[in-house]
Amino acid sequence: MELIQKLIGGKMLQKAVFSAPDGQNEISRVDLRPLLIGSAYRYQAEERRGTQVSHKNLTPAEAASYMELSLLTFRNAVLFTPDCDYHIIKSKKGKVSVLRKPPSNPEPVEARAHDREKNYFFPDGVHEEFLSALGITDARGHVHPTRRNKFVQINRFIELLTNVLDVFDIDETLNIADFGCGKAYLTFAMEAFFRRVGREARITGVDVKGPVLDECAKIAARLGVGGRLGFISGTIQNAALPNKPNLIVALHACDTATDDAIVRAAATGAKALLLAPCCQHELQHSLQNAALEPLLRYGVQRDKLATLVTDTLRALVLESMGYQVEVLEFTPAEHTAKNVMIRAKAGGTRKQRAIDEIAALMKHFDLEGFYLLNSIAKIKGQNLT
Ligand SMILES: C[S@@+](CC[C@H](N)C(=O)[O-])C[C@H]1O[C@@H](n2cnc3c(N)ncnc32)[C@H](O)[C@@H]1O
């Protein structure tokens, strides 16, 4: 249908709803809306079968074909655009009529696509089993008000994750280690994300809190995802992983735990890392610089500077290992104070420059060494998978 091609091609479609299925169609309703996955413009089709809801993410071309097909199997469709709503009705004899009605929502589609919350991978109000099992949403998919920060963080994490996927071959299995996974909100989110986008992923959550992991494993079994998502009780340094990880995640793991995750990447040659450092104390008392003494005099200021230097050294160490590195805002500061993410993926070109910069920064702050550098030096030559 020319109208569909025009709306999809021109990014004019705010939403499409297909209802009143023909006799043989087991899907009772489809809601389709534009969605940003990272920077990619996609459409998400939400299909209802009885009380079950499932999702498909489609490229624009796939979305156009999907809609054409849906017009054959549903008798009613409404295509919402900022200019008008198109009501497409098919009579019992198969005669199709298209009515134009005033727009339900005259807001431009571009604004909706850039509105982060409306384009979340796991939108509010759409049932997603793991979110409900972990108590983030109710059974109908509505976010509990007290869990909104976690909900925002989960969606932002998925956005940040999509950006590292280009370093993996399209059919490459992702072996993911989530170090310091805690209650595994983000671990479950990765499993649901990769399942939905059809990528093979084996995910292992690692934490020292065995009883918490036992609960996570029970939830994974209940959700039927235990084959893709497992948990190991142990330390980031020593946990024996079932597979050599090619993607390493360590989010809000305390103090030098972020460094231990980088050391595991050095030992295994992971292709990408997503790290959100937390409560780092190591350099608080060792930074020295006469010219910067006023910045180091007051406790709160000293902590902030130490955090900045620590994360910069981590970024440089990752660059010296051959990664391209970005330091980004994880969750907006209004949702949590722990809002920095270090994202690294293979393909960096600053190895030698980073080595020189590490040496210069250490000299500047009179540092003889630091935990990450010392640990990497120690594992060189060892096989720590
Ligand atoms: C603040 S929680 C973060 C949980 C989860 N990653 C998140 O962001 O929602 C930090 C977790 O890291 C774990 N952890 C800290 N250091 C660790 C280490 N060296 N080895 C294993 N787990 C560690 C703690 O037990 C805790 O569960």
The ligand as a Tripos MOL2 file, in Angstrom:
@<TRIPOS>MOLECULE
LIG
   27    29     1     0     0
SMALL
NO_CHARGES

@<TRIPOS>ATOM
      1 C1         26.1650   -1.8770   44.2910 C.3       1 LIG1
      2 S1         26.0290   -3.5510   43.8430 S.3       1 LIG1
      3 C2         25.7130   -3.3940   42.1000 C.3       1 LIG1
      4 C3         24.8460   -4.4700   41.5360 C.3       1 LIG1
      5 C4         24.5930   -4.3920   40.0340 C.3       1 LIG1
      6 N1         25.8020   -4.5120   39.2640 N.3       1 LIG1
      7 C5         23.8620   -3.1220   39.6670 C.2       1 LIG1
      8 O1         24.5000   -2.1880   39.1550 O.co2     1 LIG1
      9 O2         22.6470   -3.0520   39.8700 O.co2     1 LIG1
     10 C6         27.7210   -4.0740   43.8800 C.3       1 LIG1
     11 C7         27.8740   -5.5890   43.9350 C.3       1 LIG1
     12 O3         29.2300   -5.9130   43.6600 O.3       1 LIG1
     13 C8         29.5830   -7.0280   44.4520 C.3       1 LIG1
     14 N2         31.0500   -7.0410   44.5500 N.ar      1 LIG1
     15 C9         31.8600   -6.0490   44.9710 C.ar      1 LIG1
     16 N3         33.1460   -6.4280   44.9050 N.ar      1 LIG1
     17 C10        33.1620   -7.6920   44.4130 C.ar      1 LIG1
     18 C11        34.1880   -8.6130   44.1050 C.ar      1 LIG1
     19 N4         35.4770   -8.3080   44.2530 N.pl3     1 LIG1
     20 N5         33.8270   -9.8250   43.6140 N.ar      1 LIG1
     21 C12        32.5160  -10.1400   43.4420 C.ar      1 LIG1
     22 N6         31.5040   -9.2950   43.7180 N.ar      1 LIG1
     23 C13        31.8140   -8.0970   44.1930 C.ar      1 LIG1
     24 C14        28.8500   -6.7660   45.7720 C.3       1 LIG1
     25 O4         28.6600   -7.9540   46.4950 O.3       1 LIG1
     26 C15        27.5430   -6.1590   45.2840 C.3       1 LIG1
     27 O5         26.5340   -7.1300   45.1550 O.3       1 LIG1
@<TRIPOS>BOND
     1     1     2 1
     2     2     3 1
     3     2    10 1
     4     3     4 1
     5     4     5 1
     6     5     6 1
     7     5     7 1
     8     7     8 2
     9     7     9 1
    10    10    11 1
    11    11    12 1
    12    11    26 1
    13    12    13 1
    14    13    14 1
    15    13    24 1
    16    14    15 ar
    17    14    23 ar
    18    15    16 ar
    19    16    17 ar
    20    17    18 ar
    21    17    23 ar
    22    18    19 1
    23    18    20 ar
    24    20    21 ar
    25    21    22 ar
    26    22    23 ar
    27    24    25 1
    28    24    26 1
    29    26    27 1
@<TRIPOS>SUBSTRUCTURE
     1 LIG1         1 GROUP 0 **** ****
